């Protein structure tokens, strides 16, 4: 099984290093020189780690196949994967993106969309839901809002706070205050 461990960010310097968004709990063991990653899109890989170093809180990677800044710009946005054994079903510490993408998003028994991604951020993770109307909805992936994840049943259960689905709507972003247009 393939497990995503990073997403490549912007180039750093002129020697082909890139910033990466780390998506693993063990970066010190995943990003060692000589490690080969499968890449999505596949035409950009595989990539082999040449160097790994931290610059403040940002991991910088150099790859044997990437010699300069121009080549580093080409791989921007690529996803890095490792081949791994089947995950332990008893591991309830978290969810991987590949386990969530494609699941229905439900509020009660009503389907409100489908999970399209998991954004892993320093403060908290966000589920990216494509609503029934095609809008993207960002949902904090916390137990109070997403109390149930059921991959076998094909869904995540949401208990959204009032206004969560309207946050990204055209009406909320139009600036129309519904009044006379006068502002205090």
C-alpha atoms as an extended CHARMM CRD file, in Angstrom:
* protein
*
       184  EXT
         1         1  UNK       CA              0.0000000000        0.0000000000        0.0000000000  PROA      1               0.0000000000
         2         2  UNK       CA              1.1990000000        3.5320000000       -0.7330000000  PROA      2               0.0000000000
         3         3  UNK       CA              1.2540000000        6.0810000000        2.0840000000  PROA      3               0.0000000000
         4         4  UNK       CA              1.6630000000        9.8050000000        1.4140000000  PROA      4               0.0000000000
         5         5  UNK       CA              4.3940000000       11.2880000000        3.6070000000  PROA      5               0.0000000000
         6         6  UNK       CA              4.8950000000       14.7700000000        2.1240000000  PROA      6               0.0000000000
         7         7  UNK       CA              3.8230000000       17.3830000000       -0.3850000000  PROA      7               0.0000000000
         8         8  UNK       CA              6.5210000000       19.3820000000       -2.1670000000  PROA      8               0.0000000000
         9         9  UNK       CA              6.4150000000       23.1450000000       -1.7550000000  PROA      9               0.0000000000
        10        10  UNK       CA              8.4250000000       25.9690000000       -3.2650000000  PROA      10              0.0000000000
        11        11  UNK       CA             12.0810000000       25.8250000000       -4.2750000000  PROA      11              0.0000000000
        12        12  UNK       CA             14.6700000000       26.9870000000       -1.7380000000  PROA      12              0.0000000000
        13        13  UNK       CA             17.9220000000       28.4220000000       -3.0480000000  PROA      13              0.0000000000
        14        14  UNK       CA             19.5780000000       27.6490000000       -6.3740000000  PROA      14              0.0000000000
        15        15  UNK       CA             20.7990000000       24.0660000000       -5.8350000000  PROA      15              0.0000000000
        16        16  UNK       CA             17.4410000000       22.3220000000       -6.2510000000  PROA      16              0.0000000000
        17        17  UNK       CA             16.2990000000       22.0930000000       -2.6330000000  PROA      17              0.0000000000
        18        18  UNK       CA             12.5580000000       22.3120000000       -1.9440000000  PROA      18              0.0000000000
        19        19  UNK       CA             10.4020000000       22.9670000000        1.0830000000  PROA      19              0.0000000000
        20        20  UNK       CA              8.0510000000       20.1420000000        2.0100000000  PROA      20              0.0000000000
        21        21  UNK       CA              4.8110000000       19.8810000000        3.9350000000  PROA      21              0.0000000000
        22        22  UNK       CA              5.5020000000       16.9230000000        6.2060000000  PROA      22              0.0000000000
        23        23  UNK       CA              2.6070000000       14.4520000000        6.5080000000  PROA      23              0.0000000000
        24        24  UNK       CA              4.2530000000       11.8600000000        8.7330000000  PROA      24              0.0000000000
        25        25  UNK       CA              4.8610000000       11.5950000000       12.4560000000  PROA      25              0.0000000000
        26        26  UNK       CA              8.4260000000       10.3610000000       11.9150000000  PROA      26              0.0000000000
        27        27  UNK       CA             10.2170000000       12.7500000000        9.5250000000  PROA      27              0.0000000000
        28        28  UNK       CA             13.6510000000       11.9180000000       10.9870000000  PROA      28              0.0000000000
        29        29  UNK       CA             13.3170000000        8.3070000000        9.8260000000  PROA      29              0.0000000000
        30        30  UNK       CA             11.3920000000        8.9190000000        6.5680000000  PROA      30              0.0000000000
        31        31  UNK       CA             13.6140000000       11.5940000000        4.9870000000  PROA      31              0.0000000000
        32        32  UNK       CA             17.1310000000       10.1780000000        5.1250000000  PROA      32              0.0000000000
        33        33  UNK       CA             19.6070000000       10.3140000000        2.2270000000  PROA      33              0.0000000000
        34        34  UNK       CA             19.1230000000        7.3840000000       -0.1230000000  PROA      34              0.0000000000
        35        35  UNK       CA             15.3780000000        7.0370000000        0.5270000000  PROA      35              0.0000000000
        36        36  UNK       CA             13.4130000000        6.6990000000       -2.7030000000  PROA      36              0.0000000000
        37        37  UNK       CA              9.8800000000        8.0780000000       -2.9730000000  PROA      37              0.0000000000
        38        38  UNK       CA              7.1010000000        7.2890000000       -5.3980000000  PROA      38              0.0000000000
        39        39  UNK       CA              5.7240000000       10.5360000000       -6.7960000000  PROA      39              0.0000000000
        40        40  UNK       CA              2.3170000000       11.7380000000       -7.8970000000  PROA      40              0.0000000000
        41        41  UNK       CA              2.1720000000       12.6690000000      -10.7260000000  PROA      41              0.0000000000
        42        42  UNK       CA              4.2440000000        9.5940000000      -11.6280000000  PROA      42              0.0000000000
        43        43  UNK       CA              6.0170000000       11.3410000000      -14.5290000000  PROA      43              0.0000000000
        44        44  UNK       CA              7.9840000000       13.3910000000      -11.9400000000  PROA      44              0.0000000000
        45        45  UNK       CA              9.4770000000       10.4360000000      -10.1190000000  PROA      45              0.0000000000
        46        46  UNK       CA             10.7430000000        8.4360000000       -8.5070000000  PROA      46              0.0000000000
        47        47  UNK       CA             12.8160000000       10.8380000000       -6.3970000000  PROA      47              0.0000000000
        48        48  UNK       CA             15.7740000000        9.8760000000       -4.1900000000  PROA      48              0.0000000000
        49        49  UNK       CA             16.7120000000       12.0060000000       -1.1590000000  PROA      49              0.0000000000
        50        50  UNK       CA             20.1660000000       13.5750000000       -1.5160000000  PROA      50              0.0000000000
        51        51  UNK       CA             19.9360000000       15.8080000000        1.5700000000  PROA      51              0.0000000000
        52        52  UNK       CA             17.5020000000       16.6610000000        4.3460000000  PROA      52              0.0000000000
        53        53  UNK       CA             17.8020000000       19.5410000000        6.7850000000  PROA      53              0.0000000000
        54        54  UNK       CA             15.6090000000       21.7550000000        8.9110000000  PROA      54              0.0000000000
        55        55  UNK       CA             15.4960000000       25.5270000000        8.4380000000  PROA      55              0.0000000000
        56        56  UNK       CA             13.6020000000       26.7320000000       11.5060000000  PROA      56              0.0000000000
        57        57  UNK       CA             10.3710000000       24.6760000000       11.3520000000  PROA      57              0.0000000000
        58        58  UNK       CA             10.5760000000       23.9000000000        7.6290000000  PROA      58              0.0000000000
        59        59  UNK       CA             12.0480000000       20.6970000000        6.2170000000  PROA      59              0.0000000000
        60        60  UNK       CA             14.2200000000       21.2210000000        3.1500000000  PROA      60              0.0000000000
        61        61  UNK       CA             14.9250000000       18.2730000000        0.8660000000  PROA      61              0.0000000000
        62        62  UNK       CA             17.3970000000       17.8960000000       -1.9820000000  PROA      62              0.0000000000
        63        63  UNK       CA             16.8950000000       15.0870000000       -4.4870000000  PROA      63              0.0000000000
        64        64  UNK       CA             19.5040000000       13.3480000000       -6.6330000000  PROA      64              0.0000000000
        65        65  UNK       CA             17.3160000000       13.8950000000       -9.7000000000  PROA      65              0.0000000000
        66        66  UNK       CA             16.8420000000       17.6560000000       -9.0970000000  PROA      66              0.0000000000
        67        67  UNK       CA             19.9630000000       19.7350000000       -9.8030000000  PROA      67              0.0000000000
        68        68  UNK       CA             18.7720000000       23.3430000000       -9.7930000000  PROA      68              0.0000000000
        69        69  UNK       CA             15.9940000000       25.7740000000       -8.9510000000  PROA      69              0.0000000000
        70        70  UNK       CA             14.3030000000       25.4050000000      -12.3580000000  PROA      70              0.0000000000
        71        71  UNK       CA             13.9920000000       21.6350000000      -11.9420000000  PROA      71              0.0000000000
        72        72  UNK       CA             12.7610000000       22.1710000000       -8.3580000000  PROA      72              0.0000000000
        73        73  UNK       CA              9.9950000000       24.4510000000       -9.6290000000  PROA      73              0.0000000000
        74        74  UNK       CA              8.7530000000       21.6550000000      -11.9330000000  PROA      74              0.0000000000
        75        75  UNK       CA              8.1110000000       19.2870000000       -9.0020000000  PROA      75              0.0000000000
        76        76  UNK       CA              6.2900000000       21.9030000000       -6.9100000000  PROA      76              0.0000000000
        77        77  UNK       CA              2.9920000000       20.4980000000       -5.6180000000  PROA      77              0.0000000000
        78        78  UNK       CA              3.9890000000       16.8550000000       -6.1880000000  PROA      78              0.0000000000
        79        79  UNK       CA              3.0600000000       14.3040000000       -3.5330000000  PROA      79              0.0000000000
        80        80  UNK       CA              5.6610000000       11.9160000000       -2.0720000000  PROA      80              0.0000000000
        81        81  UNK       CA              4.6750000000        8.3460000000       -1.1830000000  PROA      81              0.0000000000
        82        82  UNK       CA              6.3630000000        5.3400000000        0.3960000000  PROA      82              0.0000000000
        83        83  UNK       CA              5.3960000000        1.7330000000       -0.0790000000  PROA      83              0.0000000000
        84        84  UNK       CA              4.3300000000        0.2690000000        3.2630000000  PROA      84              0.0000000000
        85        85  UNK       CA              2.7770000000       -2.8060000000        4.7870000000  PROA      85              0.0000000000
        86        86  UNK       CA             -0.9860000000       -2.8200000000        5.4540000000  PROA      86              0.0000000000
        87        87  UNK       CA             -1.7820000000       -0.5070000000        8.3520000000  PROA      87              0.0000000000
        88        88  UNK       CA             -2.8950000000       -1.8980000000       11.6950000000  PROA      88              0.0000000000
        89        89  UNK       CA             -6.6960000000       -1.7410000000       11.8760000000  PROA      89              0.0000000000
        90        90  UNK       CA             -6.4590000000       -1.1700000000       15.6340000000  PROA      90              0.0000000000
        91        91  UNK       CA             -4.5850000000        2.1130000000       15.1510000000  PROA      91              0.0000000000
        92        92  UNK       CA             -7.1240000000        4.7360000000       16.1950000000  PROA      92              0.0000000000
        93        93  UNK       CA             -4.6510000000        7.6130000000       16.4830000000  PROA      93              0.0000000000
        94        94  UNK       CA             -5.7040000000        9.1810000000       13.2050000000  PROA      94              0.0000000000
        95        95  UNK       CA             -6.6920000000        8.8110000000        9.6030000000  PROA      95              0.0000000000
        96        96  UNK       CA             -4.6820000000        8.9420000000        6.4150000000  PROA      96              0.0000000000
        97        97  UNK       CA             -5.8710000000       10.9740000000        3.4560000000  PROA      97              0.0000000000
        98        98  UNK       CA             -6.2680000000        7.9030000000        1.2450000000  PROA      98              0.0000000000
        99        99  UNK       CA             -8.6780000000        6.4170000000        3.8200000000  PROA      99              0.0000000000
       100       100  UNK       CA            -10.9200000000        9.5100000000        3.7380000000  PROA      100             0.0000000000
       101       101  UNK       CA            -10.9850000000       10.6390000000        0.0970000000  PROA      101             0.0000000000
       102       102  UNK       CA            -14.1720000000        9.5130000000       -1.6200000000  PROA      102             0.0000000000
       103       103  UNK       CA            -16.2290000000        9.0460000000        1.5390000000  PROA      103             0.0000000000
       104       104  UNK       CA            -19.6850000000       10.6320000000        1.6260000000  PROA      104             0.0000000000
       105       105  UNK       CA            -20.0550000000       13.5560000000        4.0140000000  PROA      105             0.0000000000
       106       106  UNK       CA            -23.3110000000       13.2230000000        5.9280000000  PROA      106             0.0000000000
       107       107  UNK       CA            -25.2160000000       15.4140000000        8.3450000000  PROA      107             0.0000000000
       108       108  UNK       CA            -27.5540000000       12.9490000000       10.0190000000  PROA      108             0.0000000000
       109       109  UNK       CA            -28.7790000000       10.7600000000        7.1620000000  PROA      109             0.0000000000
       110       110  UNK       CA            -28.5060000000       13.5330000000        4.5390000000  PROA      110             0.0000000000
       111       111  UNK       CA            -25.5420000000       13.3850000000        2.1430000000  PROA      111             0.0000000000
       112       112  UNK       CA            -24.1000000000       16.9190000000        1.8670000000  PROA      112             0.0000000000
       113       113  UNK       CA            -21.0140000000       16.1520000000       -0.2060000000  PROA      113             0.0000000000
       114       114  UNK       CA            -17.9300000000       14.0070000000       -0.6430000000  PROA      114             0.0000000000
       115       115  UNK       CA            -14.4590000000       14.1770000000        0.9400000000  PROA      115             0.0000000000
       116       116  UNK       CA            -11.8980000000       15.2370000000       -1.6820000000  PROA      116             0.0000000000
       117       117  UNK       CA             -8.7980000000       15.8370000000        0.4670000000  PROA      117             0.0000000000
       118       118  UNK       CA             -7.3030000000       16.1530000000        3.9240000000  PROA      118             0.0000000000
       119       119  UNK       CA             -5.2790000000       19.2970000000        4.5600000000  PROA      119             0.0000000000
       120       120  UNK       CA             -2.7660000000       18.6100000000        7.3060000000  PROA      120             0.0000000000
       121       121  UNK       CA             -1.9280000000       21.8650000000        9.0620000000  PROA      121             0.0000000000
       122       122  UNK       CA              0.1300000000       22.6690000000       12.1680000000  PROA      122             0.0000000000
       123       123  UNK       CA             -2.8480000000       23.7750000000       14.2880000000  PROA      123             0.0000000000
       124       124  UNK       CA             -5.4620000000       21.2670000000       13.0970000000  PROA      124             0.0000000000
       125       125  UNK       CA             -6.3790000000       19.2200000000       10.0690000000  PROA      125             0.0000000000
       126       126  UNK       CA             -9.1550000000       20.2050000000        7.6730000000  PROA      126             0.0000000000
       127       127  UNK       CA            -11.3930000000       17.9130000000        5.6520000000  PROA      127             0.0000000000
       128       128  UNK       CA            -11.9990000000       19.2760000000        2.1720000000  PROA      128             0.0000000000
       129       129  UNK       CA            -15.5790000000       18.4880000000        1.1930000000  PROA      129             0.0000000000
       130       130  UNK       CA            -17.0530000000       19.0330000000       -2.2500000000  PROA      130             0.0000000000
       131       131  UNK       CA            -20.6300000000       20.0300000000       -1.5420000000  PROA      131             0.0000000000
       132       132  UNK       CA            -23.5930000000       18.7750000000       -3.5460000000  PROA      132             0.0000000000
       133       133  UNK       CA            -23.5810000000       22.1330000000       -5.3770000000  PROA      133             0.0000000000
       134       134  UNK       CA            -19.8700000000       21.7870000000       -6.2670000000  PROA      134             0.0000000000
       135       135  UNK       CA            -18.6120000000       24.2760000000       -3.6780000000  PROA      135             0.0000000000
       136       136  UNK       CA            -15.5550000000       23.4620000000       -1.6030000000  PROA      136             0.0000000000
       137       137  UNK       CA            -16.2300000000       23.3500000000        2.1300000000  PROA      137             0.0000000000
       138       138  UNK       CA            -13.3940000000       23.2620000000        4.6710000000  PROA      138             0.0000000000
       139       139  UNK       CA            -14.3660000000       21.3490000000        7.8080000000  PROA      139             0.0000000000
       140       140  UNK       CA            -12.1680000000       21.2820000000       10.9220000000  PROA      140             0.0000000000
       141       141  UNK       CA            -11.2860000000       17.6070000000       11.4420000000  PROA      141             0.0000000000
       142       142  UNK       CA            -11.9990000000       17.5210000000       15.1700000000  PROA      142             0.0000000000
       143       143  UNK       CA            -14.1330000000       15.0220000000       17.0860000000  PROA      143             0.0000000000
       144       144  UNK       CA            -16.7930000000       17.6090000000       17.9780000000  PROA      144             0.0000000000
       145       145  UNK       CA            -17.5130000000       18.3130000000       14.2890000000  PROA      145             0.0000000000
       146       146  UNK       CA            -16.5910000000       14.9180000000       12.7890000000  PROA      146             0.0000000000
       147       147  UNK       CA            -17.6400000000       12.4500000000       15.5020000000  PROA      147             0.0000000000
       148       148  UNK       CA            -17.6830000000        9.3850000000       13.2280000000  PROA      148             0.0000000000
       149       149  UNK       CA            -15.5060000000        8.1450000000       10.3900000000  PROA      149             0.0000000000
       150       150  UNK       CA            -16.8290000000        4.9260000000        8.8750000000  PROA      150             0.0000000000
       151       151  UNK       CA            -14.7540000000        3.7840000000        5.8840000000  PROA      151             0.0000000000
       152       152  UNK       CA            -16.5630000000        0.4300000000        5.7710000000  PROA      152             0.0000000000
       153       153  UNK       CA            -19.9010000000        2.2700000000        5.5570000000  PROA      153             0.0000000000
       154       154  UNK       CA            -18.4240000000        4.7870000000        3.0980000000  PROA      154             0.0000000000
       155       155  UNK       CA            -19.0860000000        7.9800000000        5.0490000000  PROA      155             0.0000000000
       156       156  UNK       CA            -18.0110000000       10.5650000000        7.6000000000  PROA      156             0.0000000000
       157       157  UNK       CA            -20.6590000000       11.9520000000        9.9310000000  PROA      157             0.0000000000
       158       158  UNK       CA            -20.6010000000       15.7220000000       10.4510000000  PROA      158             0.0000000000
       159       159  UNK       CA            -22.1410000000       17.8190000000       13.2120000000  PROA      159             0.0000000000
       160       160  UNK       CA            -21.3880000000       21.2620000000       11.7730000000  PROA      160             0.0000000000
       161       161  UNK       CA            -21.7360000000       24.4120000000       13.8430000000  PROA      161             0.0000000000
       162       162  UNK       CA            -24.2790000000       26.9290000000       12.4860000000  PROA      162             0.0000000000
       163       163  UNK       CA            -22.9630000000       28.7350000000        9.4190000000  PROA      163             0.0000000000
       164       164  UNK       CA            -20.0950000000       26.3590000000        8.5870000000  PROA      164             0.0000000000
       165       165  UNK       CA            -21.4800000000       25.4390000000        5.1570000000  PROA      165             0.0000000000
       166       166  UNK       CA            -22.4010000000       29.0330000000        4.3650000000  PROA      166             0.0000000000
       167       167  UNK       CA            -18.8920000000       30.3260000000        5.1250000000  PROA      167             0.0000000000
       168       168  UNK       CA            -17.6580000000       29.7340000000        1.5690000000  PROA      168             0.0000000000
       169       169  UNK       CA            -20.8910000000       30.6490000000       -0.1950000000  PROA      169             0.0000000000
       170       170  UNK       CA            -21.1550000000       33.4180000000       -2.7640000000  PROA      170             0.0000000000
       171       171  UNK       CA            -23.6570000000       35.2520000000       -0.5800000000  PROA      171             0.0000000000
       172       172  UNK       CA            -21.2690000000       35.2920000000        2.3930000000  PROA      172             0.0000000000
       173       173  UNK       CA            -18.4220000000       36.6480000000        0.2500000000  PROA      173             0.0000000000
       174       174  UNK       CA            -20.3600000000       39.1370000000       -1.8880000000  PROA      174             0.0000000000
       175       175  UNK       CA            -20.2270000000       41.9610000000        0.6360000000  PROA      175             0.0000000000
       176       176  UNK       CA            -23.9860000000       42.4900000000        0.2750000000  PROA      176             0.0000000000
       177       177  UNK       CA            -25.2020000000       43.5030000000        3.7070000000  PROA      177             0.0000000000
       178       178  UNK       CA            -28.8240000000       43.2540000000        2.6130000000  PROA      178             0.0000000000
       179       179  UNK       CA            -29.4530000000       46.8300000000        3.7090000000  PROA      179             0.0000000000
       180       180  UNK       CA            -29.1790000000       50.2500000000        2.1280000000  PROA      180             0.0000000000
       181       181  UNK       CA            -25.5010000000       49.9590000000        1.4770000000  PROA      181             0.0000000000
       182       182  UNK       CA            -24.7140000000       52.5550000000        4.1450000000  PROA      182             0.0000000000
       183       183  UNK       CA            -21.9780000000       51.5170000000        6.5110000000  PROA      183             0.0000000000
       184       184  UNK       CA            -21.5050000000       52.9200000000        9.9790000000  PROA      184             0.0000000000
